[in-house]
C-alpha cells in the first residue's frame, strides 16, 4: 500500500444516528476513502453500503479497533454518532486493551472516557480529528429560526436555563436543562436529551423551555450537542414552547423539516450566542 493511498483513508468510530452516514458522503466527495468501525446495536446498517470498508465491533473492543485501523492503513479518524450511555452498565464486552483502559479511568463520564480513548488512539499513531470536518455547515445557526419569536417571559427562562445548563456541563453531567417559570424541571444526565425533555416536560405540564449548550472547554473531536427532528418531536409531545441551543457549538440535523414541524406546533427554535461579558444574543 503506497503512502498516497494511506493518506486518502480516514476512519470513523461510529455510533448511532445519521451523523456517520452524512460524514461518509462528505468525506468521499472530498476524495477520501472511508473505513468505518461500526458498533453492533448502535450504528445504522446502511454504512455497509456507503463506506469503502466496514468492520463491526462490540462496545469496549478498543484493541480490535486499533488493530483494524492499522491493518487498513488508517492514520486519522473521527468519533461520530451516539452511543446509548446506559449500555456501559449492561452491554459492554471489553477486550484486554479496553478493560485495561477502563480500569484506569477514575470518572466514568463522557469527556473522561472519550479523552482516554482518543489519547490511546493517538499513542498508537491514529490521530483523532474534529467531528465537524467536512460538515461545518451542520453547526447550529444563530438567531430565531422559526416564525414565532421568544416572548419576554421565555427569554427570561432561556437566560435562567442557560446558567444552569452551563453549570451541569462544567460538571460533565449533561448539556441540557428543562425549565419553566425560572424553575428547573429536569437536568439531562445519562438518559440523554430526549428522555430529559419528556421527563421535564411532563413535570412542567406545558410551556417547557429546553436549553442545550456546549460544555465549557468542549472538545470538538467528540460529543458535540446535537438536535434534530427527534428533539423537536420530544418537545412537542409534552407541549413545550421553546428550544434554545448554543449557536456554532452544536449540530443541527434535518434543519428544514425540523423548523417546518416547529412552526406547525408553535414552538420557538432559537440559536443563542453568549458574548464575552455573559450577555446572550438571540
Number of C-alpha atoms within 10 A of each C-alpha: 7 7 8 8 12 16 14 18 22 25 28 25 19 26 23 20 15 18 22 28 23 16 21 24 15 15 20 18 11 11 10 19 21 23 24 28 26 25 21 16 16 17 25 19 16 11 21 16 10 17 21 15 15 19 16 17 16 19 21 21 18 23 16 20 21 19 12 17 23 14 9 16 21 24 20 20 26 24 24 26 23 19 18 14 13 11 10 13 7 7 13 14 15 18 15 14 15 20 16 12 16 17 9 10 12 9 11 12 15 15 17 14 16 17 14 15 17 21 14 19 21 15 10 13 14 22 18 21 17 15 23 21 14 17 14 11 12 17 19 23 20 16 18 16 19 19 15 15 18 22 11 9 11 22 17 15 24 31 17 19 27 25 15 21 27 21 16 20 21 16 12 17 18 27 29 31 29 34 30 27 16 16 12 20 21 22 24 23 17 15 13 17 24 18 16 24 32 23 18 27 28 17 17 22 12 17 19 29 30 31 28 29 29 25 24 14 8 16 15 17 19 22 20 22 23 23 21 16 19 13 19 22 19 19 29 23 13 20 20 30 22 30 23 26 32 25 23 18 20 22 23 19 19 13 16 12 12 21 20 15 17 25 16 10 16 18 25 23 25 24 21 26 20 13 9 7 6 9 10 15 12 19
